[in-house]
Amino acid sequence: MSREQAPHAPHYYGGQAVIEGVMMRGAKMWAIAVRRPSGEIYLERHPVSDFPERRPLFKRPMFRGVFGLVDALRIGTRALTISANASVEEEEQLSGKQMGGSLVLALLLFVGVFIVVPNFGLAFLAERIGSETLYHVVEGLLRVVIFLAYLFAIGRMGDIKRVFAYHGGEHKTIAAWEHGQPLRPDAVQPYSTLHVRCGTNFLVMVMLIAIFVYAIAGAIVPSPDSGVVATAAYHIGLRIALLPIVAGLAYEGLRLGAGRDNAVVRALMKPGLWLQMITTKPPCDDQVEVAIRAFEAVVPRAELVGRTVDLPSVVVWGPDEAPADTYGLGKPAAPVERTPAELAVEPDSHG
């Protein structure tokens, strides 16, 4: 088959649940929709980075995974910032400095809880564990246990339950689209809240692949036998230094499973799907409507023909950086204001 005749590979849409809303990402645009306290849906849209187009190295295996992780964190952080302010009344909104401080604190807590604490704790037991390989296996399993405990703990909070419900709405909307359904709540709701391309699957693959990568690296460059602090510092540094490799391998694994359905792929995706039973909840129709609005905004307009319906909630647009008449339903055109003189000379359409 010639290049001209070869069919285009389908684009696999993705997204993220945020505070009272959903971020959806398409091939060229990403959009966020948030339910305001007034009941309106706030919507804004921005272009996806073209960095891989300008630096082709980052379109190659492994490198594209590193870029994908960094870009997902960039967009996800911005989407969370937007949703945090759009979901509350104006007097409750956080300043840029307050939001930045909160994100830095969250990052430090993540590194502390999932990297520093396990390694400092195990550094005291390094001599008893003995084997370098066994150390990495135990540390990796300990990180999985901490992660599961963290998810169970926050999943009991009311606000997080709502985020998990929006997460379920995101998955249902994408699944309905992939099965050719119209974008309306009653057509979206029958689909599962679980999805094989979820970022939860990526996190699971990162944690599992990390065990093997760190064990191999530790066998090649063993930790120094110089006390607890030196042992902990070595393992913490090793994990941070090799994170891009782990992320690249996890991304390639997730990409390998996209669009494939066989026994091996299903087995590899099972742990992530099990974990989604914690991180997704059944959404209500109002939450599905928010997910639909975010999704509509990133799909090429020609592909939406016959797949959209009028939905009840009013949409309030924020920044819209999409090319006109190319993606999504688009921003409603502003009414043209006419001067009294122009109205006076306008021909009578009724004859």
C-alpha positions as CSV (number, residue, x, y, z in Angstrom):
1,M,0.0,0.0,0.0
2,S,1.4,3.4,-0.9
3,R,1.9,6.2,1.6
4,E,-1.0,8.1,0.0
5,Q,-3.3,5.1,0.3
6,A,-2.3,4.1,3.9
7,P,-5.0,4.9,6.4
8,H,-4.2,7.3,9.2
9,A,-3.7,5.7,12.6
10,P,-6.6,6.6,14.9
11,H,-5.9,9.2,17.6
12,Y,-6.3,7.9,21.1
13,Y,-7.8,10.6,23.3
14,G,-6.9,11.0,26.9
15,G,-7.7,13.2,29.8
16,Q,-7.5,13.9,33.5
17,A,-10.0,14.6,36.3
18,V,-9.6,17.9,38.0
19,I,-11.5,19.8,40.7
20,E,-15.1,19.8,39.7
21,G,-14.2,19.1,36.1
22,V,-12.3,17.3,33.4
23,M,-9.3,18.0,31.2
24,M,-9.3,16.3,27.7
25,R,-6.4,16.1,25.4
26,G,-6.6,15.6,21.6
27,A,-4.0,15.5,18.9
28,K,-3.5,19.2,18.6
29,M,-5.6,20.8,21.4
30,W,-6.3,20.3,25.1
31,A,-9.3,21.7,26.9
32,I,-10.6,21.9,30.4
33,A,-14.3,22.1,31.5
34,V,-15.2,23.0,35.1
35,R,-18.7,23.1,36.7
36,R,-19.0,26.5,38.4
37,P,-20.9,27.0,41.7
38,S,-23.6,28.8,39.6
39,G,-24.1,25.6,37.5
40,E,-22.5,27.0,34.3
41,I,-19.7,25.1,32.7
42,Y,-16.5,27.1,32.3
43,L,-14.5,26.0,29.2
44,E,-11.1,27.0,27.9
45,R,-8.9,25.5,25.2
46,H,-5.1,25.6,24.4
47,P,-2.8,24.0,21.8
48,V,-0.7,21.0,22.6
49,S,3.0,21.6,22.5
50,D,4.7,21.0,19.1
51,F,8.1,20.4,20.7
52,P,8.4,16.9,19.2
53,E,7.8,18.4,15.7
54,R,10.6,20.8,16.2
55,R,12.9,18.3,17.9
56,P,12.3,15.0,16.1
57,L,14.4,13.1,18.6
58,F,11.5,13.3,21.0
59,K,9.3,11.4,18.6
60,R,11.5,8.3,18.9
61,P,10.9,5.5,21.4
62,M,11.9,6.2,25.0
63,F,12.5,9.9,24.3
64,R,8.8,10.4,23.5
65,G,8.0,8.8,26.8
66,V,10.2,11.3,28.7
67,F,8.6,14.2,26.8
68,G,5.1,12.7,27.3
69,L,5.7,12.6,31.1
70,V,7.0,16.1,31.3
71,D,4.2,17.5,29.1
72,A,1.5,15.6,30.9
73,L,2.8,17.1,34.2
74,R,2.9,20.6,32.7
75,I,-0.7,20.4,31.3
76,G,-2.0,18.6,34.3
77,T,-0.6,21.2,36.7
78,R,-2.1,24.0,34.6
79,A,-5.4,22.3,34.4
80,L,-5.5,21.8,38.2
81,T,-4.7,25.5,38.7
82,I,-7.5,26.5,36.4
83,S,-10.0,24.2,38.0
84,A,-9.1,25.2,41.5
85,N,-10.1,28.8,40.7
86,A,-13.0,28.2,38.3
87,S,-14.8,25.8,40.8
88,V,-15.1,28.4,43.6
89,E,-16.5,31.9,44.1
90,E,-14.2,34.8,43.1
91,E,-13.5,35.7,46.7
92,E,-12.2,32.1,47.4
93,Q,-9.8,32.0,44.5
94,L,-6.1,31.5,45.2
95,S,-3.5,33.9,43.9
96,G,-0.7,32.7,41.5
97,K,1.8,32.7,44.4
98,Q,-0.5,30.7,46.7
99,M,-1.2,28.2,43.9
100,G,2.5,27.9,43.1
101,G,3.3,27.3,46.7
102,S,0.7,24.6,47.0
103,L,2.1,22.8,44.0
104,V,5.7,23.0,45.2
105,L,4.6,21.6,48.6
106,A,2.7,18.8,46.9
107,L,5.8,17.9,44.8
108,L,8.0,17.9,47.9
109,L,5.5,15.7,49.8
110,F,5.4,13.3,46.8
111,V,9.2,12.9,46.7
112,G,9.4,12.6,50.5
113,V,6.6,10.0,50.9
114,F,7.4,7.8,47.8
115,I,11.2,8.1,47.5
116,V,12.9,9.5,50.6
117,V,10.9,7.8,53.4
118,P,11.1,4.2,52.0
119,N,14.8,4.5,51.3
120,F,15.8,6.0,54.6
121,G,13.7,3.4,56.3
122,L,15.2,0.5,54.4
123,A,18.7,1.9,54.8
124,F,18.6,0.9,58.4
125,L,17.9,-2.7,57.3
126,A,20.3,-2.8,54.4
127,E,22.7,-5.1,56.2
128,R,20.0,-7.5,57.2
129,I,18.5,-7.6,53.7
130,G,22.0,-8.4,52.4
131,S,21.2,-8.8,48.7
132,E,21.2,-5.6,46.6
133,T,18.6,-7.0,44.3
134,L,16.3,-8.0,47.2
135,Y,16.7,-4.4,48.6
136,H,15.2,-3.0,45.3
137,V,12.4,-5.5,45.2
138,V,11.4,-4.8,48.9
139,E,11.7,-1.0,48.3
140,G,9.5,-1.3,45.2
141,L,6.9,-3.3,46.9
142,L,6.9,-1.0,49.9
143,R,6.3,2.0,47.5
144,V,3.3,0.1,46.0
145,V,1.9,-0.5,49.5
146,I,2.3,3.2,50.5
147,F,0.6,4.2,47.2
148,L,-2.4,1.9,47.8
149,A,-2.7,3.1,51.4
150,Y,-2.6,6.7,50.1
151,L,-5.3,6.1,47.6
152,F,-7.6,4.3,50.1
153,A,-7.1,7.2,52.6
154,I,-7.8,10.1,50.2
155,G,-10.6,8.1,48.6
156,R,-12.7,8.5,51.7
157,M,-12.7,12.3,51.4
158,G,-15.8,13.8,49.9
159,D,-14.0,16.2,47.6
160,I,-11.8,13.4,46.3
161,K,-14.8,11.2,45.7
162,R,-16.2,13.8,43.4
163,V,-12.8,14.0,41.5
164,F,-12.9,10.2,41.1
165,A,-16.5,10.5,39.7
166,Y,-15.3,13.0,37.2
167,H,-12.5,10.5,36.4
168,G,-15.1,7.9,35.7
169,G,-17.0,10.4,33.5
170,E,-13.8,11.1,31.5
171,H,-13.4,7.3,30.8
172,K,-17.0,6.8,29.9
173,T,-17.0,9.7,27.4
174,I,-13.9,8.5,25.6
175,A,-15.2,4.9,25.5
176,A,-18.5,6.0,24.1
177,W,-16.7,8.0,21.4
178,E,-14.6,5.0,20.5
179,H,-17.7,2.9,20.1
180,G,-19.4,5.3,17.8
181,Q,-22.0,6.7,20.2
182,P,-23.4,10.2,20.2
183,L,-22.0,12.5,22.9
184,R,-25.0,12.7,25.3
185,P,-25.2,11.5,28.9
186,D,-27.7,8.7,28.3
187,A,-25.4,7.2,25.5
188,V,-22.3,7.6,27.6
189,Q,-23.4,6.3,31.0
190,P,-23.7,2.6,30.0
191,Y,-19.9,2.4,29.4
192,S,-17.4,1.3,32.1
193,T,-15.5,3.7,34.3
194,L,-12.4,1.6,33.6
195,H,-10.1,2.3,30.6
196,V,-6.9,0.6,29.5
197,R,-5.2,3.9,28.6
198,C,-5.7,5.5,31.9
199,G,-2.9,7.3,33.6
200,T,-3.4,5.0,36.6
201,N,-2.2,2.2,34.3
202,F,0.9,4.3,33.6
203,L,1.6,4.8,37.3
204,V,1.3,1.0,37.9
205,M,3.7,0.3,35.1
206,V,6.1,2.9,36.4
207,M,6.2,1.2,39.8
208,L,6.6,-2.3,38.4
209,I,9.2,-1.4,35.8
210,A,11.1,0.6,38.4
211,I,11.7,-2.5,40.5
212,F,13.5,-4.2,37.5
213,V,15.4,-1.1,36.4
214,Y,16.6,-0.2,39.8
215,A,17.6,-3.8,40.6
216,I,19.6,-4.1,37.4
217,A,21.3,-0.7,38.0
218,G,22.0,-1.6,41.6
219,A,23.7,-4.8,40.5
220,I,25.9,-2.9,38.1
221,V,26.7,-0.1,40.5
222,P,26.3,-1.4,44.1
223,S,25.5,1.0,46.9
224,P,28.4,2.2,49.1
225,D,29.0,0.4,52.4
226,S,29.4,3.7,54.3
227,G,26.5,3.9,56.7
228,V,22.8,4.7,56.7
229,V,23.0,8.2,55.3
230,A,25.2,7.3,52.4
231,T,23.1,4.2,51.6
232,A,19.9,6.2,51.6
233,A,21.4,9.0,49.5
234,Y,22.7,6.6,46.9
235,H,19.3,4.9,46.5
236,I,17.4,8.2,46.4
237,G,19.8,9.6,43.8
238,L,19.6,6.4,41.7
239,R,15.8,6.6,41.6
240,I,15.7,10.2,40.6
241,A,18.5,9.8,38.0
242,L,16.8,6.7,36.3
243,L,13.3,8.1,36.4
244,P,13.4,9.2,32.7
245,I,14.3,5.6,31.7
246,V,11.6,4.1,33.8
247,A,9.0,6.6,32.4
248,G,10.2,5.9,28.9
249,L,9.8,2.2,29.3
250,A,6.3,2.6,30.9
251,Y,5.2,4.9,28.1
252,E,6.3,2.4,25.5
253,G,4.5,-0.4,27.3
254,L,1.3,1.6,27.5
255,R,1.6,2.5,23.8
256,L,2.1,-1.1,22.9
257,G,-1.2,-2.0,24.5
258,A,-3.2,0.8,22.9
259,G,-5.5,-0.6,20.2
260,R,-4.5,-4.3,20.9
261,D,-6.6,-6.9,22.5
262,N,-4.9,-10.2,23.3
263,A,-4.2,-12.4,26.3
264,V,-0.8,-10.9,27.0
265,V,-2.0,-7.2,26.8
266,R,-5.0,-8.0,28.9
267,A,-2.8,-9.6,31.6
268,L,-0.4,-6.6,31.6
269,M,-3.3,-4.1,31.9
270,K,-5.1,-6.0,34.7
271,P,-3.3,-4.4,37.7
272,G,-4.0,-0.9,36.4
273,L,-7.7,-1.8,35.8
274,W,-7.9,-3.2,39.3
275,L,-6.5,0.1,40.7
276,Q,-9.0,2.1,38.7
277,M,-11.7,0.5,40.9
278,I,-10.3,2.8,43.6
279,T,-9.6,5.9,41.4
280,T,-12.9,6.0,39.5
281,K,-16.5,6.3,40.7
282,P,-19.8,6.3,38.7
283,P,-20.5,9.9,37.6
284,C,-23.9,11.6,37.6
285,D,-25.3,13.0,34.3
286,D,-24.1,16.5,35.2
287,Q,-20.5,15.3,35.6
288,V,-20.7,13.4,32.3
289,E,-21.9,16.6,30.6
290,V,-18.8,18.4,31.8
291,A,-16.6,15.6,30.4
292,I,-18.5,15.8,27.1
293,R,-18.0,19.5,26.8
294,A,-14.2,19.1,27.4
295,F,-14.1,16.3,24.8
296,E,-16.1,18.1,22.1
297,A,-13.6,21.0,22.3
298,V,-10.6,18.9,21.2
299,V,-12.1,16.8,18.4
300,P,-11.8,18.0,14.8
301,R,-15.1,19.6,13.9
302,A,-15.7,17.4,10.8
303,E,-15.6,14.3,13.0
304,L,-18.3,15.7,15.3
305,V,-20.9,15.9,12.6
306,G,-23.9,13.8,13.7
307,R,-22.3,12.9,17.1
308,T,-23.3,16.0,19.2
309,V,-26.6,17.1,20.7
310,D,-27.8,20.2,22.6
311,L,-26.9,19.9,26.3
312,P,-28.7,21.8,29.1
313,S,-25.9,23.7,30.9
314,V,-24.7,27.1,29.7
315,V,-21.1,27.2,28.6
316,V,-19.0,30.1,29.6
317,W,-15.8,30.4,27.5
318,G,-12.5,31.4,28.8
319,P,-9.3,31.6,26.6
320,D,-9.8,29.8,23.3
321,E,-6.6,29.4,21.3
322,A,-7.9,26.9,18.7
323,P,-7.9,27.8,15.0
324,A,-11.3,29.0,13.9
325,D,-13.7,26.4,12.5
326,T,-11.2,23.6,12.9
327,Y,-11.6,21.9,16.3
328,G,-14.6,21.3,18.4
329,L,-17.9,23.1,18.5
330,G,-16.1,26.4,18.8
331,K,-16.9,29.6,20.6
332,P,-20.2,31.1,19.7
333,A,-19.8,34.1,17.4
334,A,-20.4,37.4,19.1
335,P,-23.5,39.3,17.9
336,V,-22.8,42.0,15.4
337,E,-23.7,45.4,16.7
338,R,-25.3,47.8,14.2
339,T,-25.6,51.5,14.5
340,P,-29.0,53.1,14.1
341,A,-27.9,54.5,10.7
342,E,-27.1,50.9,9.5
343,L,-30.4,49.6,10.7
344,A,-32.2,52.3,8.9
345,V,-30.8,51.4,5.5
346,E,-31.0,47.6,6.0
347,P,-33.5,46.1,3.5
348,D,-36.8,44.7,4.8
349,S,-36.5,40.9,4.6
350,H,-40.3,40.5,4.7
351,G,-40.8,42.5,1.5
